[in-house]
Amino acid sequence: MSDGKEKKPGLLDVTRSVLWAFIGVQKSKNHERDFKYGKPWQYVIVGIVGVAVFITVIIMVVKFALLMATT
């Protein structure tokens, strides 16, 4: 797989990898790229932001559902 075409993952690549990790699936090629060329801090930061967004959305949905239930 070292044909010289592999490159460091960009922000979009890191974000996609983290989103697929949330679901639990990822292509083998991307997995290898992430471990070979990626920096761990990039994935940690994007993962923390992703979890924060997920929790915020869940809280908003619950608040909205409770608001609709009381009216």
N, CA, C and O atoms as CSV, one atom per row, in Angstrom:
chain,resi,resn,atom,element,x,y,z
A,1,MET,N,N,0.802,-1.187,0.000
A,1,MET,CA,C,0.000,0.000,0.000
A,1,MET,C,C,0.849,1.257,0.000
A,1,MET,O,O,0.302,2.357,0.080
A,2,SER,N,N,2.121,1.140,-0.084
A,2,SER,CA,C,2.975,2.321,-0.075
A,2,SER,C,C,3.319,2.697,-1.513
A,2,SER,O,O,4.465,2.586,-1.947
A,3,ASP,N,N,2.308,3.140,-2.229
A,3,ASP,CA,C,2.505,3.515,-3.617
A,3,ASP,C,C,2.795,5.005,-3.765
A,3,ASP,O,O,2.821,5.531,-4.878
A,4,GLY,N,N,3.016,5.695,-2.617
A,4,GLY,CA,C,3.349,7.104,-2.672
A,4,GLY,C,C,2.146,8.011,-2.808
A,4,GLY,O,O,2.303,9.232,-2.788
A,5,LYS,N,N,0.946,7.461,-2.944
A,5,LYS,CA,C,-0.256,8.270,-3.115
A,5,LYS,C,C,-0.921,8.589,-1.781
A,5,LYS,O,O,-1.804,9.445,-1.721
A,6,GLU,N,N,-0.508,7.906,-0.702
A,6,GLU,CA,C,-1.085,8.168,0.606
A,6,GLU,C,C,-0.629,9.532,1.095
A,6,GLU,O,O,0.504,9.946,0.849
A,7,LYS,N,N,-1.509,10.217,1.782
A,7,LYS,CA,C,-1.179,11.528,2.309
A,7,LYS,C,C,-1.717,11.638,3.721
A,7,LYS,O,O,-2.502,10.803,4.169
A,8,LYS,N,N,-1.286,12.680,4.414
A,8,LYS,CA,C,-1.793,12.911,5.753
A,8,LYS,C,C,-3.275,13.234,5.680
A,8,LYS,O,O,-3.705,13.952,4.778
A,9,PRO,N,N,-4.067,12.715,6.619
A,9,PRO,CA,C,-5.500,13.014,6.596
A,9,PRO,C,C,-5.756,14.466,6.964
A,9,PRO,O,O,-5.180,14.982,7.922
A,10,GLY,N,N,-6.614,15.119,6.206
A,10,GLY,CA,C,-7.009,16.493,6.488
A,10,GLY,C,C,-8.140,16.530,7.504
A,10,GLY,O,O,-8.563,15.493,8.014
A,11,LEU,N,N,-8.618,17.717,7.789
A,11,LEU,CA,C,-9.689,17.880,8.778
A,11,LEU,C,C,-10.946,17.126,8.368
A,11,LEU,O,O,-11.603,16.515,9.211
A,12,LEU,N,N,-11.285,17.163,7.097
A,12,LEU,CA,C,-12.469,16.443,6.626
A,12,LEU,C,C,-12.284,14.931,6.771
A,12,LEU,O,O,-13.213,14.221,7.156
A,13,ASP,N,N,-11.090,14.447,6.464
A,13,ASP,CA,C,-10.806,13.017,6.614
A,13,ASP,C,C,-10.889,12.586,8.079
A,13,ASP,O,O,-11.446,11.535,8.394
A,14,VAL,N,N,-10.335,13.404,8.962
A,14,VAL,CA,C,-10.374,13.099,10.393
A,14,VAL,C,C,-11.819,13.095,10.882
A,14,VAL,O,O,-12.222,12.209,11.635
A,15,THR,N,N,-12.594,14.086,10.453
A,15,THR,CA,C,-13.990,14.167,10.867
A,15,THR,C,C,-14.777,12.950,10.383
A,15,THR,O,O,-15.565,12.374,11.133
A,16,ARG,N,N,-14.561,12.570,9.146
A,16,ARG,CA,C,-15.241,11.369,8.623
A,16,ARG,C,C,-14.856,10.131,9.418
A,16,ARG,O,O,-15.711,9.311,9.751
A,17,SER,N,N,-13.570,9.994,9.722
A,17,SER,CA,C,-13.112,8.829,10.480
A,17,SER,C,C,-13.752,8.784,11.865
A,17,SER,O,O,-14.159,7.720,12.330
A,18,VAL,N,N,-13.839,9.931,12.517
A,18,VAL,CA,C,-14.439,9.977,13.848
A,18,VAL,C,C,-15.930,9.664,13.766
A,18,VAL,O,O,-16.451,8.927,14.603
A,19,LEU,N,N,-16.619,10.212,12.773
A,19,LEU,CA,C,-18.051,9.926,12.633
A,19,LEU,C,C,-18.295,8.444,12.370
A,19,LEU,O,O,-19.222,7.858,12.931
A,20,TRP,N,N,-17.477,7.838,11.526
A,20,TRP,CA,C,-17.618,6.405,11.274
A,20,TRP,C,C,-17.271,5.610,12.526
A,20,TRP,O,O,-17.848,4.548,12.763
A,21,ALA,N,N,-16.334,6.111,13.331
A,21,ALA,CA,C,-15.990,5.428,14.580
A,21,ALA,C,C,-17.154,5.479,15.565
A,21,ALA,O,O,-17.361,4.534,16.325
A,22,PHE,N,N,-17.921,6.581,15.559
A,22,PHE,CA,C,-19.108,6.654,16.417
A,22,PHE,C,C,-20.075,5.531,16.076
A,22,PHE,O,O,-20.702,4.952,16.964
A,23,ILE,N,N,-20.194,5.229,14.801
A,23,ILE,CA,C,-21.102,4.173,14.347
A,23,ILE,C,C,-20.463,2.796,14.544
A,23,ILE,O,O,-21.159,1.813,14.802
A,24,GLY,N,N,-19.145,2.734,14.420
A,24,GLY,CA,C,-18.432,1.478,14.642
A,24,GLY,C,C,-17.980,0.785,13.380
A,24,GLY,O,O,-17.618,-0.391,13.419
A,25,VAL,N,N,-17.992,1.485,12.260
A,25,VAL,CA,C,-17.538,0.903,11.000
A,25,VAL,C,C,-16.588,1.871,10.305
A,25,VAL,O,O,-16.692,3.088,10.458
A,26,GLN,N,N,-15.666,1.306,9.544
A,26,GLN,CA,C,-14.765,2.131,8.750
A,26,GLN,C,C,-14.068,1.234,7.739
A,26,GLN,O,O,-13.843,0.049,7.983
A,27,LYS,N,N,-13.733,1.823,6.602
A,27,LYS,CA,C,-13.018,1.077,5.584
A,27,LYS,C,C,-11.608,0.765,6.063
A,27,LYS,O,O,-10.982,1.568,6.755
A,28,SER,N,N,-11.126,-0.390,5.694
A,28,SER,CA,C,-9.788,-0.812,6.092
A,28,SER,C,C,-8.725,0.161,5.592
A,28,SER,O,O,-7.762,0.455,6.301
A,29,LYS,N,N,-8.899,0.652,4.386
A,29,LYS,CA,C,-7.935,1.589,3.803
A,29,LYS,C,C,-7.835,2.857,4.644
A,29,LYS,O,O,-6.737,3.344,4.914
A,30,ASN,N,N,-8.986,3.392,5.057
A,30,ASN,CA,C,-8.988,4.609,5.876
A,30,ASN,C,C,-8.418,4.348,7.262
A,30,ASN,O,O,-7.720,5.191,7.826
A,31,HIS,N,N,-8.717,3.186,7.801
A,31,HIS,CA,C,-8.193,2.811,9.114
A,31,HIS,C,C,-6.661,2.771,9.084
A,31,HIS,O,O,-6.000,3.292,9.983
A,32,GLU,N,N,-6.120,2.162,8.066
A,32,GLU,CA,C,-4.657,2.094,7.917
A,32,GLU,C,C,-4.064,3.490,7.745
A,32,GLU,O,O,-3.032,3.803,8.339
A,33,ARG,N,N,-4.709,4.326,6.939
A,33,ARG,CA,C,-4.224,5.692,6.727
A,33,ARG,C,C,-4.209,6.464,8.041
A,33,ARG,O,O,-3.243,7.163,8.345
A,34,ASP,N,N,-5.284,6.335,8.818
A,34,ASP,CA,C,-5.383,7.055,10.076
A,34,ASP,C,C,-4.259,6.682,11.032
A,34,ASP,O,O,-3.661,7.551,11.666
A,35,PHE,N,N,-3.973,5.388,11.134
A,35,PHE,CA,C,-2.946,4.949,12.058
A,35,PHE,C,C,-1.535,5.210,11.541
A,35,PHE,O,O,-0.601,5.367,12.327
A,36,LYS,N,N,-1.384,5.254,10.241
A,36,LYS,CA,C,-0.052,5.457,9.676
A,36,LYS,C,C,0.326,6.930,9.603
A,36,LYS,O,O,1.460,7.293,9.917
A,37,TYR,N,N,-0.609,7.784,9.194
A,37,TYR,CA,C,-0.302,9.182,8.930
A,37,TYR,C,C,-0.973,10.164,9.893
A,37,TYR,O,O,-0.539,11.311,9.992
A,38,GLY,N,N,-2.002,9.745,10.590
A,38,GLY,CA,C,-2.750,10.662,11.444
A,38,GLY,C,C,-2.060,10.943,12.764
A,38,GLY,O,O,-1.243,10.155,13.240
A,39,LYS,N,N,-2.402,12.074,13.340
A,39,LYS,CA,C,-1.903,12.443,14.661
A,39,LYS,C,C,-3.033,12.229,15.664
A,39,LYS,O,O,-4.157,12.675,15.434
A,40,PRO,N,N,-2.744,11.549,16.777
A,40,PRO,CA,C,-3.808,11.228,17.738
A,40,PRO,C,C,-4.565,12.441,18.267
A,40,PRO,O,O,-5.775,12.359,18.479
A,41,TRP,N,N,-3.893,13.552,18.484
A,41,TRP,CA,C,-4.563,14.723,19.050
A,41,TRP,C,C,-5.662,15.234,18.134
A,41,TRP,O,O,-6.651,15.789,18.611
A,42,GLN,N,N,-5.505,15.054,16.817
A,42,GLN,CA,C,-6.545,15.492,15.890
A,42,GLN,C,C,-7.840,14.716,16.125
A,42,GLN,O,O,-8.930,15.287,16.146
A,43,TYR,N,N,-7.696,13.420,16.299
A,43,TYR,CA,C,-8.866,12.565,16.488
A,43,TYR,C,C,-9.514,12.802,17.849
A,43,TYR,O,O,-10.737,12.748,17.978
A,44,VAL,N,N,-8.688,13.065,18.864
A,44,VAL,CA,C,-9.219,13.335,20.199
A,44,VAL,C,C,-10.039,14.621,20.196
A,44,VAL,O,O,-11.145,14.656,20.736
A,45,ILE,N,N,-9.501,15.675,19.591
A,45,ILE,CA,C,-10.205,16.959,19.563
A,45,ILE,C,C,-11.513,16.844,18.775
A,45,ILE,O,O,-12.560,17.294,19.240
A,46,VAL,N,N,-11.452,16.243,17.588
A,46,VAL,CA,C,-12.670,16.089,16.780
A,46,VAL,C,C,-13.678,15.186,17.504
A,46,VAL,O,O,-14.885,15.418,17.428
A,47,GLY,N,N,-13.186,14.169,18.197
A,47,GLY,CA,C,-14.072,13.289,18.957
A,47,GLY,C,C,-14.763,14.013,20.096
A,47,GLY,O,O,-15.958,13.819,20.319
A,48,ILE,N,N,-14.024,14.849,20.823
A,48,ILE,CA,C,-14.612,15.613,21.925
A,48,ILE,C,C,-15.659,16.589,21.398
A,48,ILE,O,O,-16.735,16.722,21.980
A,49,VAL,N,N,-15.348,17.267,20.305
A,49,VAL,CA,C,-16.324,18.190,19.701
A,49,VAL,C,C,-17.561,17.420,19.235
A,49,VAL,O,O,-18.689,17.874,19.429
A,50,GLY,N,N,-17.346,16.258,18.623
A,50,GLY,CA,C,-18.472,15.447,18.163
A,50,GLY,C,C,-19.367,14.990,19.305
A,50,GLY,O,O,-20.591,15.011,19.183
A,51,VAL,N,N,-18.765,14.579,20.409
A,51,VAL,CA,C,-19.548,14.154,21.571
A,51,VAL,C,C,-20.310,15.343,22.154
A,51,VAL,O,O,-21.474,15.210,22.532
A,52,ALA,N,N,-19.660,16.499,22.228
A,52,ALA,CA,C,-20.324,17.696,22.750
A,52,ALA,C,C,-21.527,18.078,21.890
A,52,ALA,O,O,-22.583,18.429,22.416
A,53,VAL,N,N,-21.368,18.011,20.580
A,53,VAL,CA,C,-22.482,18.320,19.677
A,53,VAL,C,C,-23.604,17.299,19.854
A,53,VAL,O,O,-24.778,17.665,19.902
A,54,PHE,N,N,-23.247,16.031,19.950
A,54,PHE,CA,C,-24.241,14.972,20.130
A,54,PHE,C,C,-25.029,15.181,21.418
A,54,PHE,O,O,-26.257,15.098,21.411
A,55,ILE,N,N,-24.334,15.452,22.527
A,55,ILE,CA,C,-25.011,15.658,23.809
A,55,ILE,C,C,-25.905,16.887,23.751
A,55,ILE,O,O,-27.020,16.867,24.273
A,56,THR,N,N,-25.427,17.958,23.122
A,56,THR,CA,C,-26.233,19.176,22.985
A,56,THR,C,C,-27.506,18.911,22.196
A,56,THR,O,O,-28.580,19.382,22.571
A,57,VAL,N,N,-27.393,18.165,21.113
A,57,VAL,CA,C,-28.578,17.843,20.302
A,57,VAL,C,C,-29.557,16.990,21.108
A,57,VAL,O,O,-30.764,17.225,21.052
A,58,ILE,N,N,-29.062,16.017,21.846
A,58,ILE,CA,C,-29.942,15.167,22.657
A,58,ILE,C,C,-30.667,16.006,23.700
A,58,ILE,O,O,-31.872,15.842,23.891
A,59,ILE,N,N,-29.956,16.900,24.377
A,59,ILE,CA,C,-30.579,17.764,25.383
A,59,ILE,C,C,-31.662,18.635,24.744
A,59,ILE,O,O,-32.749,18.786,25.301
A,60,MET,N,N,-31.365,19.204,23.584
A,60,MET,CA,C,-32.339,20.053,22.904
A,60,MET,C,C,-33.574,19.260,22.492
A,60,MET,O,O,-34.692,19.756,22.628
A,61,VAL,N,N,-33.398,18.055,21.997
A,61,VAL,CA,C,-34.534,17.222,21.594
A,61,VAL,C,C,-35.397,16.882,22.805
A,61,VAL,O,O,-36.625,16.924,22.724
A,62,VAL,N,N,-34.759,16.544,23.929
A,62,VAL,CA,C,-35.520,16.203,25.135
A,62,VAL,C,C,-36.282,17.427,25.636
A,62,VAL,O,O,-37.456,17.325,25.994
A,63,LYS,N,N,-35.621,18.580,25.663
A,63,LYS,CA,C,-36.307,19.805,26.102
A,63,LYS,C,C,-37.491,20.126,25.182
A,63,LYS,O,O,-38.564,20.505,25.651
A,64,PHE,N,N,-37.290,19.974,23.895
A,64,PHE,CA,C,-38.373,20.229,22.943
A,64,PHE,C,C,-39.523,19.244,23.165
A,64,PHE,O,O,-40.689,19.638,23.142
A,65,ALA,N,N,-39.203,17.977,23.376
A,65,ALA,CA,C,-40.247,16.971,23.607
A,65,ALA,C,C,-41.008,17.268,24.888
A,65,ALA,O,O,-42.231,17.128,24.926
A,66,LEU,N,N,-40.305,17.676,25.937
A,66,LEU,CA,C,-40.984,18.015,27.185
A,66,LEU,C,C,-41.844,19.266,27.030
A,66,LEU,O,O,-42.924,19.357,27.613
A,67,LEU,N,N,-41.367,20.219,26.253
A,67,LEU,CA,C,-42.151,21.432,25.997
A,67,LEU,C,C,-43.428,21.076,25.226
A,67,LEU,O,O,-44.501,21.593,25.537
A,68,MET,N,N,-43.320,20.211,24.241
A,68,MET,CA,C,-44.506,19.808,23.467
A,68,MET,C,C,-45.461,18.983,24.308
A,68,MET,O,O,-46.673,19.038,24.098
A,69,ALA,N,N,-44.936,18.217,25.259
A,69,ALA,CA,C,-45.785,17.376,26.094
A,69,ALA,C,C,-46.584,18.192,27.098
A,69,ALA,O,O,-47.659,17.768,27.525
A,70,THR,N,N,-46.073,19.354,27.479
A,70,THR,CA,C,-46.774,20.177,28.471
A,70,THR,C,C,-47.782,21.115,27.842
A,70,THR,O,O,-48.583,21.713,28.560
A,71,THR,N,N,-47.770,21.264,26.540
A,71,THR,CA,C,-48.721,22.176,25.894
A,71,THR,C,C,-49.914,21.453,25.341
A,71,THR,O,O,-50.805,22.080,24.767
